[in-house]
Amino acid sequence: MNLYGISNILTGIASLSMAIFVYIKGYKHRLARLWSLFALSAALYGFGAYMVTLAKNPDEALFWWRVAYVGIILLPFLFVLLVYEFLNIKHSVFIKFISLLTGLFLIANFFFKKLFLNNCTLYFTEMKRVTPIYFIYPPGPLLVFFIIFAFFGWVAYAHFELLSNYKEVSGLKRNQLKYFFFAAALGFAGGGTSFLPCFGISFYPVFNFTVPFYFFIVSYAILRYRLMDVRVVITRSGIFVALYSLLLGAPYAFALRFKSLLVELYGINWWMVPTGLMAISATFGPFIYIYLERKAEKRLLSEQSKYQETLKQAAREMARVRNFKKLLNLIVHTVTKTVRIAYSAIYLSEPESDEFILKASHSIKKTQPLSISKENPLVSWFQNHREPLVHEEISRQADQSPKPVLRQIAEEMLLLHAAVIVPGFLEDNLIGILVLGDKRTRGTYTSEDLNTFSLLANQAALAIENALLYGNMEEQVRERTKELVDVQRQLIQAEKLATVGTLAGGVAHEINNPLTAILTNVQMLLAAEEVDAHLDRESLELIEEATKRCRTIVQKLMTYARKPLEDTQVSRVNLSVAVKNVASFLQYQLEQDNIRIIVEAKEKEYPVMGNQNELEQVLTNIILNARDAIKQIKRSGNIHVSLVKNNDGVKISIEDEGPGIPKEIIPKIFDPFFTTKDVGKGTGLGLSICQAIAEKHRGKISVQSQAQRGTTFIIQLPAVKIESGVKVKA
């Protein structure tokens, strides 16, 4: 067997085995079926050309060349169909045209011998170390047309289509195009050297060895739908060809060089020496190949290996990060910068909703959806398959499969601007979804990349769960601490109030009697006719006013310190009447200060349940505070009191025209003893008492204030409904 025969038998075995294997694995896909036909054609060429090398005469060689040319004629036609299918080019008039020509070439091969395969000539007879082989020479005119126009012309056109699309795509598709282009060019160029003897060129077709390796590589790519980096493919192929050419070619060359010596030493068994050397070389060949392959890949994929190791290290370190937001930002930042991708994003499952919410992103420039519904086909796919999705692979499968879910998934990935989506599982629960854009290098995501991302996503899911638990614990601790602080504050306040209550009780008993005696005697002196002197009368009036003020303070202390009056009579109160009573009572005093009180009440009845005296005390206190506020900046003004019924009951608004209350003071105005008035003009108990009374009536007091625009106090009290004379609380 000569070298040309070895290359052809390898082509036949490789292409036939790949044709059967690919068809069994991918017969549902048109691309796989086309590839199987293409490989079968190559197998027919390989086995036929191999039989030519064993032919004993020109007629026998010519017969086997006709068999081989059936495969040769089909190869360029099927390759164009493959490229059209791969690039999703619609079949055109050109396909019909080359189909017709292919049929004519096949007919001419068997029935128009003088136009096609005319004669066989023994070639390489002048080469001492090469076995002569029968090649077609001279060729018929139709064979020349086929070789130039069909074989090289159609194949060149198909490569031009691959190159044109290569410039417009990126990622996985770009790498596939690059692979198909170089691998096919290598295979057709090597196999094309078999035509050289047809044109009288005595060049031994040693490059025919590229054909079987081409089939191994492309078949692997079609089955996996994921190509390794083309540099690795070419390097592996180059190592394989170079190594086995050396391991098998060296014994062959040795036999040719020392054949006479071997015959002299071993007689008719001389062939056992080179055969034994080939067997030894073939035994150690795979080990040498694996070693060289690993060295070459390590050198070529050093950058890829580095970032994969970085991601694995990041996956291990994530468990130590306790801050939830910091963890998410760390993940997207690490992936984006380390792998050098356009952008990344993380969607996390929201327990309280049926969505995955966008929680973190990096370098996203397009409008990104803020959520992914748990009814989304992407989520269902992840629940069933638990593996990453690559957009270009899904798009290809969608084009070749009738399943609508694949098309839906491809569209959803397009909406998310995702080149790859990686699910993150914690046990059987889908915790998060990692969305990745294209690589900035326009390279592809390899299987090793996806495995690394899956590891990262699952580790991230565990780290996120831990961070959430840790964050919840911290939040619970903060809330519990706040509750304890509030309880402590309430206890302190209760203790303070108890102390004030005790003080107020003592004041009532110890001070009220002396004050009453002072006030009574002063009033008697003022009523006496003996007091004529102006200064004496003025002094007595000052004593009377001061005594009344002291009595008022004592009364307020008593009211503040008093516990909720369970025994106080509670009845139906018309707030409209209460407001009118207060307005009438304060009218004279307000007029003295040039302040007018304006009451707005559209209805006659504003019923609530409560104690009228206490409610009037609240209104009086707030109105007097409004007067004091107006007097700070104006000589005159208005106080607006309005009553409104709403869904919550009855609302009373008391609005002044004063300077307003600073924002930092508003939270303190209801605290006991807090006052902004000058010393001697306020006790700080009025609003606190008002709040206590409102709360006792199951209502509340709030305040709205703007600087230089006045203040509005709002009293909200629950209303009552009267049905058939029966009082019912609202």
Buried (B, 14 or more C-beta within 10 A) or exposed (E): EBBBBBBBBBBBBBBBBBBBBBBEBBEEBBBBBBBBBBBBBBBBBBBBBBBBBEBEEBEBBBBBBBBBBBBBBBBBBBBBBBBBBBBEBEEEEEBEEBBEBBEBBBEBBEEBBEBBBBBBBBBBEEEEEBBBBBBBBEBBEBBBBBBEEBBBBBBEBBBEBBEEBBEEBBBBBBBBBBBBBBBBBBBBBBBBBBBBBBEEEEEBBBBBBBBBBBBBBBBBBBBEBBBBBBBBBBBBBEBBBEBBBEBBBBBBEBBEEBBEEBEEEEEEEBEEBBEEBBEEBEEEBEEBBEEBBEEBBEEBBEEBEEBBEBBBEBBEEBBEBBEBEEBBBBBBBBBBBBBEBBBBBBBBBEEEEEBBBBBBBBBBEEEBBEBBBBEBBBBBBBBEEEEBBBBBBBBBBBBBEEEEEBBBBBBBBEEBBBBBBBBBBBEEEBBBBBBBBBBEEEBBBBEEBBBBBBBBBBBBBBBBBBBBEBBEEEEEEEEEEEEEEEEEEEEEEEEEBEEBBEEBBEBBEEBBEEBEEBBEEBBEBBEEEEEEEEEEEEBBEEBBEBBEEBBEBBEBBBBBBBEEEEEEEBEEBBBBBBBBBBBEBBEEEBEEBEBEBEBEBEEEBBBBBBBBEBBBBBBBBBBBBBBBBBBEEBEEBBBBBBBBBEEEBBBBBBBBBBBBBEEEEBEEBBEBEBBBEEEEEBBBBBBBBBBBBBEBBBBEBEBBBEEEEBBBBBBBBBBBEEEEEEEEEB
